[in-house]
């Protein structure tokens, strides 16, 4: 659910970026997010004033800002296929970081799952990086790294911090980072743009709440592998909104992605049957 909603947010950001500055989109997103969190903030104000892992909160905020801003920049300035492929490097980064900093097991089965899923992604998006500006390619990679850092921090902090704390700190401090450049680039949106901006804030807020819940319940490198489902949703949105019909190679890639999602389950079933 989280990945489907985030894909839809990416579509909205791509539409808005034609007329609205990316910093303004990010600032508006955070303002909507904070507004939705106000009831929870009031209830949990005492807890919010006593964070337990300040250094991880700071690292997560930096990672989240990189992921949001650089992700918006990338999807707004290069072909969607290339941006999608770059975004999926997050899964590789999460597998490495979670192994080093969370001591999560990344066995042969998990490594194969990640690599198979990524191969499927490449078949679907079929990126052509020769035509892509180097600066936006690097921005996409940096954004994926930031996202990986953020989700690993969430996984580590979720053991002792509530969802309200995790969501509020990111909403407030990423908003503060975007405040000055967002105001400098501010232009009053039309009613149509205002509706889309509100949708970006509401939908991404719901997606983030669901995503944080997932990382509280499962291992980071396992949950991150589900990020590959974004490409399935991208194909669906592309067909529905832009009449984009995938070719046969893309269909094969989508089937490989779906299959990679079942690999961990098959591995566990096989291990149990051998006992």
C-alpha positions as CSV (number, residue, x, y, z in Angstrom):
1,X,0.0,0.0,0.0
2,X,2.8,2.4,0.9
3,X,4.7,1.9,-2.3
4,X,1.5,2.3,-4.4
5,X,0.7,5.6,-2.8
6,X,4.3,6.9,-3.2
7,X,4.2,6.0,-6.9
8,X,1.0,8.1,-7.2
9,X,2.7,11.0,-5.4
10,X,5.6,10.8,-7.9
11,X,3.1,11.2,-10.7
12,X,1.6,14.3,-9.0
13,X,5.0,15.8,-8.4
14,X,6.0,15.3,-12.0
15,X,2.8,17.2,-13.1
16,X,3.3,20.0,-10.6
17,X,7.0,20.5,-11.3
18,X,6.2,22.0,-14.7
19,X,4.9,25.2,-12.9
20,X,5.8,24.9,-9.2
21,X,9.4,24.9,-7.8
22,X,10.4,21.6,-6.1
23,X,11.3,23.3,-2.8
24,X,7.7,24.8,-2.7
25,X,6.2,21.3,-3.4
26,X,8.4,19.9,-0.6
27,X,7.5,22.7,1.8
28,X,3.7,22.3,1.1
29,X,4.0,18.6,1.6
30,X,5.5,19.0,5.0
31,X,3.0,21.7,6.0
32,X,0.1,19.3,5.2
33,X,1.9,16.5,7.0
34,X,2.3,18.6,10.1
35,X,-1.3,19.7,10.0
36,X,-2.5,16.1,9.9
37,X,-0.2,15.2,12.8
38,X,-1.3,18.1,15.1
39,X,-3.8,15.9,17.2
40,X,-1.2,13.3,17.8
41,X,1.5,15.9,18.5
42,X,-0.8,17.5,21.2
43,X,-1.4,14.1,22.8
44,X,2.2,13.1,22.8
45,X,3.9,16.5,23.5
46,X,5.7,15.3,26.6
47,X,7.2,12.3,24.8
48,X,8.2,14.4,21.8
49,X,10.2,16.7,24.1
50,X,12.3,13.8,25.3
51,X,13.7,12.0,22.3
52,X,15.9,8.9,23.1
53,X,18.2,8.7,20.0
54,X,18.9,12.3,19.0
55,X,21.9,11.3,16.7
56,X,19.7,8.8,14.8
57,X,16.9,11.3,14.5
58,X,19.3,13.8,13.0
59,X,20.7,11.2,10.6
60,X,17.2,10.2,9.6
61,X,16.1,13.8,8.9
62,X,19.1,14.4,6.7
63,X,18.5,11.1,4.8
64,X,14.8,11.9,4.5
65,X,15.5,15.4,3.1
66,X,18.0,14.0,0.6
67,X,15.5,11.3,-0.5
68,X,12.6,13.7,-0.9
69,X,14.3,16.7,-2.5
70,X,16.7,14.8,-4.7
71,X,13.9,12.3,-5.6
72,X,11.6,15.2,-6.6
73,X,14.5,16.8,-8.7
74,X,15.3,13.5,-10.4
75,X,11.7,12.5,-11.3
76,X,11.1,16.1,-12.6
77,X,14.2,16.3,-14.9
78,X,14.9,12.9,-16.4
79,X,12.9,10.2,-18.1
80,X,10.6,8.4,-15.7
81,X,12.2,5.0,-16.5
82,X,15.7,6.3,-15.6
83,X,14.4,7.9,-12.4
84,X,12.7,4.7,-11.4
85,X,15.8,2.5,-12.0
86,X,17.9,4.9,-9.9
87,X,15.4,4.9,-7.1
88,X,15.5,1.1,-6.8
89,X,19.2,1.3,-5.9
90,X,17.8,2.1,-2.4
91,X,17.1,-1.6,-2.0
92,X,20.8,-2.4,-2.6
93,X,21.8,0.3,-0.2
94,X,19.4,-0.9,2.5
95,X,20.7,-4.5,2.3
96,X,24.3,-3.3,2.8
97,X,23.5,-0.7,5.6
98,X,21.1,-3.0,7.5
99,X,23.8,-5.7,7.5
100,X,26.5,-3.4,8.8
101,X,24.6,-1.3,11.3
102,X,21.6,-3.4,12.4
103,X,23.4,-6.8,12.2
104,X,20.5,-8.2,10.2
105,X,21.1,-11.4,8.4
106,X,21.5,-11.0,4.7
107,X,22.1,-14.5,3.6
108,X,22.5,-16.0,0.1
109,X,18.7,-16.3,-0.4
110,X,18.2,-12.6,0.5
111,X,21.1,-11.5,-1.8
112,X,19.7,-13.5,-4.7
113,X,16.2,-12.0,-4.0
114,X,17.6,-8.4,-4.2
115,X,19.6,-9.1,-7.3
116,X,16.8,-10.9,-9.1
117,X,14.4,-8.2,-8.3
118,X,16.8,-5.5,-9.5
119,X,17.3,-7.4,-12.8
120,X,13.6,-7.5,-13.2
121,X,13.4,-3.7,-12.7
122,X,16.0,-3.1,-15.4
123,X,14.0,-5.2,-17.8
124,X,10.8,-3.2,-17.1
125,X,12.2,0.3,-17.2
126,X,14.9,-0.4,-19.8
127,X,16.8,2.8,-18.9
128,X,19.0,4.6,-21.4
129,X,21.5,6.5,-19.2
130,X,23.5,7.7,-22.2
131,X,20.8,10.4,-22.7
132,X,20.6,11.3,-19.0
133,X,22.4,14.3,-17.5
134,X,25.2,13.2,-15.2
135,X,24.1,15.6,-12.5
136,X,20.6,14.2,-12.3
137,X,21.9,10.6,-12.4
138,X,24.1,11.4,-9.3
139,X,21.1,13.2,-7.7
140,X,19.0,10.1,-8.1
141,X,21.7,7.9,-6.6
142,X,22.2,10.3,-3.7
143,X,18.4,10.4,-3.1
144,X,18.3,6.6,-3.0
145,X,21.2,6.5,-0.5
146,X,19.4,9.1,1.6
147,X,16.2,7.0,1.6
148,X,18.2,3.9,2.6
149,X,19.7,5.7,5.5
150,X,16.3,7.0,6.6
151,X,14.6,3.6,6.6
152,X,17.5,1.9,8.4
153,X,17.3,4.6,11.1
154,X,13.6,4.1,11.3
155,X,14.1,0.4,11.8
156,X,16.7,1.0,14.5
157,X,14.6,3.7,16.4
158,X,11.3,1.8,16.0
159,X,12.4,-0.5,18.8
160,X,12.1,2.3,21.4
161,X,10.4,5.3,19.6
162,X,6.7,5.5,18.7
163,X,5.4,6.2,15.2
164,X,4.2,9.6,16.3
165,X,7.8,10.6,17.2
166,X,9.3,9.2,14.1
167,X,6.8,10.9,11.8
168,X,6.6,14.3,13.7
169,X,10.4,14.8,13.8
170,X,10.8,14.2,10.1
171,X,7.7,16.3,9.2
172,X,8.8,19.3,11.3
173,X,12.6,19.4,10.6
174,X,12.5,18.6,6.9
175,X,9.9,21.3,6.7
176,X,12.2,23.7,8.4
177,X,15.0,22.8,6.0
178,X,12.8,23.5,3.1
179,X,11.2,26.7,4.6
180,X,13.6,29.4,3.4
181,X,14.2,28.1,-0.2
182,X,10.5,27.3,-0.4
183,X,9.5,30.8,0.5
184,X,12.1,32.3,-1.8
185,X,10.7,30.3,-4.7
186,X,7.1,30.8,-3.6
187,X,4.4,31.5,-6.2
188,X,0.7,31.4,-5.5
189,X,-0.7,28.2,-7.0
190,X,-3.9,28.1,-9.1
191,X,-6.9,26.2,-7.6
192,X,-5.9,23.1,-9.7
193,X,-2.3,23.2,-8.5
194,X,-3.5,23.8,-4.9
195,X,-5.7,20.7,-5.0
196,X,-2.7,18.6,-6.4
197,X,-0.4,20.0,-3.7
198,X,-2.9,19.0,-1.0
199,X,-3.1,15.6,-2.5
200,X,0.7,15.3,-2.5
201,X,0.7,16.1,1.3
202,X,-2.2,13.9,2.3
203,X,-1.3,10.9,0.2
204,X,2.4,10.9,1.0
205,X,1.5,11.3,4.7
206,X,-0.6,8.2,4.6
207,X,2.1,6.3,2.6
208,X,4.7,7.3,5.2
209,X,2.6,6.2,8.1
210,X,2.0,2.8,6.5
211,X,5.7,2.5,5.6
212,X,6.9,3.3,9.1
213,X,4.5,0.7,10.4
214,X,6.0,-1.9,8.0
215,X,9.5,-1.2,9.2
216,X,8.4,-1.5,12.8
217,X,7.1,-5.0,12.1
218,X,9.7,-6.5,9.8
219,X,13.4,-6.5,9.0
220,X,14.6,-3.6,7.0
221,X,16.3,-5.5,4.2
222,X,13.1,-7.7,3.8
223,X,10.6,-4.9,3.8
224,X,12.9,-2.8,1.4
225,X,12.7,-5.6,-1.2
226,X,8.9,-4.9,-1.5
227,X,10.0,-1.5,-2.9
228,X,10.3,-3.4,-6.2
229,X,6.5,-3.5,-6.3
230,X,6.7,0.2,-7.3
231,X,7.5,-0.9,-10.8
232,X,4.3,-2.9,-11.0
233,X,2.3,0.1,-9.9
234,X,4.2,2.4,-12.3
235,X,3.2,0.2,-15.2
236,X,-0.4,0.3,-14.0
237,X,-0.4,4.1,-13.6
238,X,1.4,4.6,-16.9
239,X,-1.2,2.5,-18.7
240,X,-4.1,4.2,-16.9
241,X,-3.0,7.8,-17.0
242,X,-0.7,8.0,-20.0
243,X,-1.8,5.1,-22.2
244,X,1.7,3.6,-22.0
245,X,1.7,0.0,-23.0
246,X,4.7,-2.1,-21.8
247,X,6.5,-4.2,-24.4
248,X,7.2,-7.9,-24.0
249,X,10.5,-7.4,-22.3
250,X,8.8,-5.2,-19.7
251,X,6.2,-7.9,-19.1
252,X,8.9,-10.5,-18.5
253,X,10.6,-8.1,-16.1
254,X,7.4,-7.6,-14.2
255,X,6.9,-11.3,-13.8
256,X,10.5,-11.6,-12.5
257,X,9.8,-8.9,-10.0
258,X,6.7,-10.7,-8.7
259,X,8.7,-13.9,-8.5
260,X,11.5,-12.3,-6.5
261,X,8.9,-11.2,-3.9
262,X,8.0,-14.9,-3.4
263,X,11.6,-16.1,-3.1
264,X,12.0,-15.4,0.6
265,X,8.8,-17.4,1.3
266,X,9.9,-20.2,-0.9
267,X,13.3,-20.3,0.8
268,X,11.7,-20.5,4.3
269,X,9.3,-23.3,3.1
270,X,12.2,-25.2,1.6
271,X,14.3,-24.8,4.8
272,X,11.4,-26.1,7.0
273,X,10.8,-29.1,4.7
274,X,14.4,-30.1,5.1
275,X,14.2,-30.2,8.9
